[in-house]
Amino acid sequence: MDKETAMYVGFFLVVCMFLFIQSVIAGRRQRQRLKVQIREQWGKLPRREYTLEEFEKISHYFERRKGGRSFIDDITWNDLGMDDVFLLLNTADSAVGEEYLYWVLRTPEFDKTVLEERSALADFFREHREFREEFKVCFGKMGRRRRVALSDYIGKLSFIPSFPKWPHVAALGLLAAAVGIFFIKPVYGVAALIGVIVLNLITYYKYKGDMAVYFACMSQVADLVEYGGRLADLSAGESILAPYRELLKEDCKCFREIRRHAWILVDKSDVGGNLVKVVMDYLCMMTHLDLLLFRNMAETIRHKGQILERLMETMGRLELALCIGSFRDLVEEYCLPVFHETPEKSLSCEAIYHPLVEHAVANSMRTEKPVLITGSNASGKSTFLKTIGIGSILAQTIYTVTAASYEADFFRIYSSMALSDSLETKESYYMVEIKSLKRILDAISGETPVLCFVDEVLRGTNTVERISASSKILESMAGKNVLCFAATHDIELTALLDGPYENYHFEEQVEDGDVSFSYRLEAGRAKSQNAIRLLGIMGYDEKIISAAEEMAERFVETGEWRL
């Protein structure tokens, strides 16, 4: 080897050494940053913010898997504000974790064993800081993609087109021949290298352009396999993690070739710096090496979609437990729910509170009958319904309720609360409302009992028809395979449904020209009638107020309205 050639080789080796050192340093810095963030954020409110596009894609995993299972429908999910509950729980560091968390919250469990397993794993991570930090570092390095859901990437892999191998073998062979010429005759070698590189670049982009989206998909698979293997290694020695370790090892074993060749996929989340990525890009352009290895990986994965799904689920279960553990350390008080199956459907809770309301007032109740709640606006009726609804979902998903105690049957959960008319379908509020109620009535015929929440039944029609129809609808839900919680302003319903329903109410206090609310649930019908008095606080004419009070008293005495 002459001096000039040795100089080129030496320079190349120095660049490679620099890139290697830079990659190692970047990896260590990333790990240190992640550990600091993990310690600071455990048991704290999540700080991650989402664009609408990013948030929407999280639901795709649920949409793909919801068939054949009981799930929280869109009306109930939106009524109860479950997007905000999800964000409160979402301390996941990877796409697989946040997508699985969303799926879990929308598919309540009816198997206590599954729920207890989630709970035990969550408590394990709470009690073993070193394990949870290592696991969260692993998930943090895996990360997430901003524009496309992980489940969408995986779904695309079954559509990978086949492409010929020989152009890429020829590209690599020509480059090797040009390098060989360079070592023999550097002057001719440089010319040969330039010609081969230009040719390889042209053919590279011809094929890579058609395969770019699948490269991104394969990069995500490589991440799953790579970090699934790391999680399996981290799980060694702990009996509670043994089942997950065996599943991870078994599934990752099916994709050994992908793990072995994953380094060539420059879109992987574990690349240690932009400079390394740039160098890898140019290396692939010149050699077609990524296209060659990708072709082999595609053949490996083409018929193993179910194994990939199981790998995603196993990793999702592990990160779900981390989210549950952090949530339990965040809230002021929580309990593990108690489930039973009784002929008379029942629900009992002590000091239950809304997890999203700051300084929330806790309430308690026990009932084996449907419940009718009355009270004025802003007194707490709707918030209480949401509190029970959210608590019941959390009980059957993350086995954690923000209460001192919670005891109930396993339920399918429905609501009809925050409805509105639809410009898209040109349906009035009343039409939207009766369709929403009909889906609940249809669900009652199933084997599993229903827990439902109805706010202001049939508010979209006149008083006479509203009271007559709503009383019969609510009556039809009594004594059936359903436990109904309904809120209303119509005090007539408290008398009509007294017996089939238990009456509860919220009160307000009007003193010294001001109104205040205790937000305490009280047994019995609402006694105070302060709506007209509130008009005076707002400065309405006294004549209007006194006339309205007289008219209301006359109706109570005679049952007739008269101006």
C-alpha positions in Angstrom: 0.0 0.0 0.0 1.5 3.3 -1.0 1.6 6.4 1.2 -1.3 8.2 -0.5 -3.6 5.1 -0.2 -2.6 4.7 3.5 -3.4 8.3 4.1 -7.0 7.8 2.7 -7.5 4.6 4.7 -6.2 6.3 7.9 -8.5 9.2 7.4 -11.5 6.8 6.9 -10.6 5.0 10.1 -10.3 8.2 12.1 -13.8 9.3 10.8 -15.2 5.9 11.8 -13.7 6.1 15.3 -15.0 9.7 15.7 -18.5 8.7 14.8 -18.4 5.7 17.1 -17.2 7.8 20.0 -19.8 10.5 19.2 -22.5 7.8 19.1 -21.5 6.4 22.5 -21.4 9.8 24.1 -24.8 10.8 22.7 -26.3 7.5 23.9 -25.0 8.1 27.4 -26.3 11.6 27.5 -29.7 10.5 26.3 -29.8 7.9 29.0 -28.9 10.4 31.7 -31.5 12.9 30.5 -34.2 10.2 30.5 -33.3 9.1 34.1 -33.5 12.6 35.4 -36.9 13.1 33.7 -38.2 9.8 34.9 -37.4 10.6 38.6 -38.9 14.1 38.3 -42.1 13.0 36.6 -43.0 9.9 38.5 -46.2 10.4 40.4 -46.6 13.9 38.9 -49.1 15.3 36.3 -48.0 14.4 32.8 -46.6 17.4 30.9 -46.8 16.1 27.4 -48.9 18.2 25.0 -50.5 16.8 21.8 -51.7 18.3 18.5 -55.1 17.2 17.4 -53.5 15.1 14.7 -51.2 13.3 17.2 -54.0 12.7 19.7 -56.4 11.3 17.0 -53.9 8.6 15.9 -53.6 7.2 19.4 -57.1 5.6 19.0 -56.2 3.6 15.9 -55.0 0.6 17.9 -58.3 0.5 19.7 -60.3 0.9 16.4 -58.4 -2.1 14.9 -59.0 -4.4 17.9 -62.5 -3.4 19.3 -64.4 -6.0 17.3 -66.0 -8.7 19.3 -65.5 -7.0 22.7 -67.7 -4.8 24.9 -66.3 -1.3 24.8 -67.0 2.3 25.8 -68.8 3.9 22.9 -68.1 7.3 21.6 -71.1 9.0 23.3 -70.2 7.7 26.7 -66.5 8.4 26.2 -67.2 12.0 25.3 -69.9 12.5 27.9 -67.6 11.5 30.7 -64.6 13.5 29.4 -62.5 10.4 29.1 -60.0 12.0 26.8 -58.9 14.2 29.8 -58.8 11.1 32.0 -56.6 9.4 29.5 -54.2 12.4 29.4 -54.1 12.3 33.2 -53.0 8.7 33.2 -50.8 8.9 30.1 -47.2 8.9 31.5 -46.2 6.4 28.7 -42.9 7.2 27.0 -43.6 5.1 23.9 -46.3 4.8 21.2 -46.9 1.2 22.2 -47.7 2.2 25.8 -50.0 5.1 25.0 -51.9 3.2 22.4 -52.4 0.3 24.7 -53.4 2.5 27.6 -56.1 4.1 25.4 -57.3 0.6 24.3 -57.5 -0.5 27.9 -59.6 2.5 29.0 -62.1 1.9 26.2 -62.5 -1.9 26.8 -63.5 -2.6 30.4 -62.6 -6.0 31.8 -65.0 -8.6 33.2 -62.2 -10.9 34.4 -61.0 -10.1 37.9 -57.8 -12.1 37.4 -56.7 -9.8 34.5 -57.3 -6.8 36.7 -55.4 -8.2 39.6 -52.5 -9.0 37.4 -52.4 -5.4 36.2 -52.6 -4.1 39.8 -49.8 -6.4 41.1 -47.4 -5.4 38.3 -48.2 -1.7 38.9 -47.4 -2.1 42.6 -44.2 -3.9 41.8 -42.9 -1.0 39.8 -44.0 1.4 42.5 -41.9 -0.5 45.1 -38.9 -1.2 42.9 -37.5 2.1 41.6 -34.5 0.5 39.9 -36.7 -1.7 37.7 -39.2 1.0 36.8 -36.4 3.4 35.8 -34.7 0.8 33.6 -38.0 -0.1 32.0 -39.0 3.6 31.5 -35.5 4.3 30.0 -36.1 1.5 27.5 -39.5 2.7 26.6 -38.2 6.3 26.4 -35.5 5.3 23.9 -38.1 3.6 21.8 -40.2 6.7 21.8 -43.0 7.5 19.4 -43.6 8.8 15.9 -45.5 12.1 15.5 -47.5 11.6 12.4 -48.5 7.9 12.2 -49.8 5.5 14.8 -47.6 2.5 15.6 -50.5 0.2 14.9 -50.9 1.8 11.4 -47.2 1.2 10.7 -47.6 -2.5 11.7 -50.8 -2.8 9.6 -49.0 -1.7 6.4 -46.5 -4.5 6.6 -48.8 -7.0 5.1 -48.9 -4.9 1.9 -45.1 -4.8 1.3 -44.5 -5.4 -2.5 -41.8 -7.8 -3.5 -38.9 -6.4 -5.6 -35.9 -8.0 -7.4 -32.7 -8.7 -5.6 -30.2 -8.6 -8.5 -30.0 -4.8 -9.0 -28.9 -4.3 -5.4 -26.4 -7.2 -5.4 -25.0 -5.7 -8.7 -24.7 -2.3 -7.1 -22.8 -3.7 -4.1 -20.6 -5.8 -6.4 -19.7 -2.8 -8.7 -18.8 -0.7 -5.6 -16.6 -3.5 -4.3 -14.9 -3.7 -7.7 -14.3 0.0 -7.8 -12.7 0.0 -4.3 -10.5 -2.9 -5.5 -9.4 -0.9 -8.5 -8.7 2.1 -6.2 -6.2 0.0 -4.1 -4.5 -1.2 -7.3 -4.6 2.1 -9.3 -5.9 5.0 -7.2 -6.3 7.3 -10.2 -8.5 4.9 -12.2 -10.1 3.8 -8.9 -11.4 7.3 -8.1 -12.9 7.6 -11.6 -14.5 4.2 -11.2 -15.8 5.0 -7.8 -17.4 8.3 -9.0 -19.1 6.5 -11.9 -20.4 3.6 -9.7 -21.6 6.0 -7.0 -23.6 8.0 -9.5 -25.1 4.9 -11.0 -26.0 3.5 -7.6 -27.6 6.7 -6.5 -29.9 6.8 -9.5 -31.0 3.2 -9.1 -31.2 3.6 -5.3 -33.8 6.4 -5.4 -35.7 4.5 -8.1 -36.4 1.7 -5.6 -36.2 3.5 -2.3 -39.0 6.0 -3.4 -41.4 3.1 -3.8 -40.4 1.5 -0.5 -40.0 4.6 1.8 -43.2 4.1 3.8 -42.4 0.5 4.4 -39.0 1.4 5.6 -40.6 3.5 8.3 -42.9 0.6 9.2 -39.9 -1.8 9.4 -38.1 0.7 11.5 -40.9 0.5 14.0 -40.8 -3.3 13.9 -37.1 -3.2 14.5 -37.7 -1.0 17.6 -40.3 -3.4 18.9 -38.0 -6.4 18.5 -34.9 -4.5 19.8 -36.5 -3.1 22.9 -38.7 -6.2 23.4 -35.4 -8.1 23.7 -34.0 -5.5 26.1 -37.1 -5.7 28.3 -36.8 -9.5 28.4 -33.2 -9.1 29.6 -34.3 -6.6 32.2 -37.0 -8.9 33.5 -34.5 -11.7 34.5 -34.6 -12.8 38.1 -38.1 -11.5 39.1 -40.9 -14.0 39.3 -43.6 -11.4 38.7 -41.9 -10.5 35.4 -41.2 -14.1 34.3 -44.4 -14.6 32.2 -43.7 -11.3 30.3 -40.0 -12.3 29.9 -41.0 -15.7 28.3 -43.5 -14.1 25.9 -41.0 -11.4 24.9 -38.2 -13.9 24.3 -40.4 -16.3 22.3 -41.8 -13.5 20.1 -38.5 -11.7 19.6 -36.9 -15.0 18.6 -39.2 -15.1 15.6 -37.6 -11.9 14.4 -33.9 -12.5 15.1 -33.0 -11.5 11.6 -34.7 -8.2 11.9 -32.9 -7.5 15.2 -29.6 -8.5 13.6 -30.0 -6.2 10.7 -31.9 -3.3 12.4 -28.7 -1.1 12.5 -29.1 -0.4 8.8 -32.5 1.2 9.3 -31.4 4.8 9.9 -34.9 5.9 11.0 -34.6 3.9 14.2 -35.2 5.8 17.4 -31.9 4.7 19.0 -29.5 6.3 16.5 -26.9 8.2 18.5 -26.9 11.6 16.7 -27.6 13.3 13.4 -24.1 12.9 12.1 -24.3 9.1 12.3 -27.6 9.2 10.6 -26.2 11.3 7.7 -23.3 8.9 7.3 -25.6 5.9 7.3 -27.8 7.6 4.7 -24.8 8.0 2.3 -23.5 4.5 3.0 -26.9 3.1 2.0 -27.2 5.2 -1.1 -23.8 4.0 -2.3 -24.2 0.3 -1.4 -27.9 -0.4 -1.6 -27.2 -2.4 1.6 -30.4 -1.2 3.3 -32.5 -2.4 0.3 -30.9 -5.8 0.4 -31.3 -6.3 4.1 -34.9 -4.9 4.0 -35.8 -7.4 1.4 -34.7 -10.2 3.7 -36.5 -8.7 6.7 -39.7 -8.3 4.6 -39.7 -12.0 3.8 -39.3 -12.8 7.6 -42.2 -10.6 8.6 -44.6 -11.0 5.8 -46.6 -13.8 7.5 -46.0 -13.1 11.2 -48.5 -10.3 11.8 -50.1 -12.1 14.8 -46.8 -12.5 16.5 -46.1 -8.8 16.1 -49.5 -8.0 17.6 -48.7 -10.2 20.6 -45.4 -8.6 21.0 -47.0 -5.1 21.0 -49.6 -6.3 23.6 -46.9 -7.7 25.9 -44.9 -4.5 25.8 -48.1 -2.5 26.2 -49.1 -4.4 29.3 -45.7 -3.6 30.9 -45.9 0.1 30.1 -49.6 0.2 31.2 -48.4 -1.0 34.7 -46.0 1.9 34.8 -48.8 4.3 34.0 -51.0 2.8 36.7 -48.2 2.9 39.3 -47.5 6.6 38.6 -51.2 7.4 38.7 -51.5 5.7 42.1 -48.7 7.8 43.5 -50.3 11.0 42.0 -53.8 10.9 43.5 -54.6 11.8 47.0 -56.5 8.6 47.8 -57.4 5.5 45.9 -58.8 2.0 46.5 -58.9 -1.4 44.9 -62.5 -2.1 43.8 -64.4 -5.1 45.1 -66.5 -6.9 42.5 -69.5 -9.2 43.1 -72.4 -10.6 41.1 -75.8 -10.3 42.8 -79.3 -10.8 41.6 -80.1 -7.2 42.6 -77.5 -5.0 40.9 -75.8 -2.7 43.4 -73.1 -0.1 43.7 -71.5 1.2 46.9 -68.8 3.8 47.2 -67.3 5.9 50.1 -65.6 9.2 49.6 -65.5 8.9 45.8 -64.2 12.0 44.0 -63.6 13.2 40.5 -59.9 12.7 39.6 -59.7 15.8 37.4 -61.4 18.3 39.8 -59.0 20.2 42.0 -60.0 20.0 45.7 -63.0 17.8 44.7 -65.7 17.2 47.3 -65.9 13.5 48.0 -69.4 11.8 48.3 -70.6 8.4 49.5 -73.6 6.3 48.6 -74.9 2.7 48.5 -77.8 1.6 46.4 -79.4 -1.5 45.0 -82.0 0.5 43.2 -81.8 3.1 40.4 -81.1 6.6 41.5 -82.8 9.9 40.7 -80.8 13.1 41.5 -82.3 16.6 41.7 -80.9 20.0 42.4 -80.3 23.4 40.8 -77.9 24.2 38.0 -74.2 24.1 39.1 -75.1 22.3 42.3 -73.1 19.2 41.3 -75.5 16.7 39.7 -73.7 16.3 36.4 -70.3 16.1 38.1 -71.5 13.4 40.4 -72.8 11.3 37.5 -69.4 11.7 35.8 -67.6 10.8 39.0 -69.4 7.5 39.3 -69.1 6.9 35.6 -65.3 7.5 35.6 -64.9 5.5 38.8 -66.7 2.5 37.3 -64.5 2.6 34.1 -61.3 2.9 36.1 -62.4 0.1 38.3 -62.8 -2.3 35.4 -59.7 -1.1 33.5 -56.9 -0.1 35.8 -58.3 -1.6 39.0 -58.0 1.7 40.7 -60.8 4.0 41.9 -60.3 7.5 43.4 -62.3 6.7 46.5 -62.0 5.3 50.0 -63.9 2.2 48.9 -65.8 1.0 45.8 -67.9 -2.1 45.5 -70.1 -3.1 42.5 -71.0 -5.6 39.9 -69.2 -5.9 36.6 -71.1 -3.6 34.2 -71.3 -2.5 30.7 -71.3 1.3 30.9 -73.4 3.8 28.9 -74.4 7.4 29.2 -76.6 10.0 27.6 -75.5 13.4 28.9 -73.6 16.0 26.9 -75.6 15.8 23.7 -76.2 18.4 21.0 -78.1 18.7 17.7 -76.2 17.5 14.6 -75.7 19.8 11.6 -74.0 17.0 9.8 -77.0 14.7 9.9 -79.5 17.5 10.2 -81.0 16.0 13.3 -82.6 18.0 16.1 -81.5 17.8 19.7 -84.5 15.7 20.5 -83.8 13.2 17.8 -80.2 12.9 18.9 -81.4 12.4 22.5 -84.0 9.7 21.8 -81.5 7.7 19.7 -79.0 8.0 22.5 -81.5 6.6 25.0 -82.6 3.9 22.6 -79.1 2.4 22.4 -79.2 2.1 26.2 -82.6 0.4 26.2 -81.3 -2.0 23.5 -78.2 -2.9 25.6 -80.3 -3.9 28.6 -81.4 -7.1 26.8 -77.9 -8.5 27.0 -76.6 -10.9 29.6 -74.2 -8.5 31.3 -75.8 -5.8 33.5 -75.7 -2.2 32.4 -74.7 0.8 34.4 -76.1 3.9 32.8 -76.0 7.7 33.4 -78.7 10.0 32.0 -78.6 13.8 32.5 -81.8 15.8 32.0 -84.0 13.1 30.3 -85.7 14.4 27.1 -84.9 18.0 27.7 -85.4 18.7 24.0 -89.2 18.7 24.2 -92.1 20.4 26.0 -92.8 19.9 29.7 -95.9 17.7 29.5 -94.4 15.3 27.0 -91.0 15.3 28.7 -92.4 14.3 32.1 -94.8 11.7 30.8 -92.2 10.1 28.4 -89.2 10.4 30.7 -91.0 8.9 33.6 -92.0 5.8 31.6 -88.5 5.4 30.1 -86.9 5.6 33.5 -89.5 3.3 35.0 -88.7 0.7 32.3 -85.1 0.7 33.6 -86.1 -0.2 37.1 -85.9 -3.8 38.2 -84.3 -4.8 34.9 -80.7 -5.8 34.0 -79.6 -2.2 34.6 -78.6 0.2 37.3 -79.6 3.7 36.2 -78.3 7.1 37.6 -80.5 10.0 36.3 -80.3 13.7 37.0 -83.2 16.0 36.4 -84.7 19.4 37.2 -88.2 18.1 37.0 -89.3 17.6 40.6 -92.5 15.9 39.4 -90.3 12.9 38.6 -89.3 12.5 42.2 -92.9 11.8 43.2 -93.8 9.7 40.1 -90.7 7.5 40.5 -90.6 7.3 44.3 -90.4 3.6 45.0 -88.7 2.3 41.9 -86.0 4.9 42.3 -84.0 6.2 45.3 -84.1 10.0 45.5 -80.9 12.0 46.2 -80.3 15.7 45.8 -77.8 18.6 45.9 -78.6 21.9 47.6 -77.4 25.4 47.3 -77.5 28.2 49.9 -78.6 31.7 49.2 -77.5 34.2 51.8 -76.8 37.9 51.9 -77.4 38.2 48.2 -75.0 35.4 47.3 -75.3 31.8 46.3 -73.0 29.0 47.4 -72.8 25.2 46.9 -71.7 22.5 49.3 -71.5 19.8 46.5 -72.6 17.3 49.2 -75.0 14.5 48.1 -78.0 14.4 50.3 -80.7 11.7 50.6 -84.2 12.4 49.6 -85.8 14.9 47.2 -84.6 18.5 46.7 -86.3 20.7 49.2 -85.0 24.2 48.3 -86.5 26.1 45.4 -84.1 28.9 44.9 -84.1 29.4 41.1 -86.5 32.3 41.3 -84.6 33.8 44.3 -81.5 33.7 42.1 -83.1 36.1 39.7 -83.1 38.7 42.5 -79.4 38.2 43.1 -78.8 38.9 39.4 -80.8 42.2 39.6 -84.2 41.3 38.0 -87.2 43.5 38.7 -88.8 42.6 42.1 -92.3 42.6 40.4 -91.2 39.8 38.1 -89.8 37.8 41.1 -92.8 38.1 43.3 -95.2 37.3 40.5 -93.1 34.2 39.6 -93.1 33.0 43.2 -96.9 33.4 43.5 -97.4 31.6 40.2 -95.2 28.7 41.4 -97.0 28.4 44.7 -100.4 28.3 42.9 -99.2 25.5 40.7 -98.0 23.4 43.7 -101.4 23.8 45.3 -103.6 23.3 42.3 -101.5 21.6 39.6 -102.5 24.2 37.1 -100.6 26.9 35.4 -102.2 30.4 35.2 -100.7 33.8 34.4 
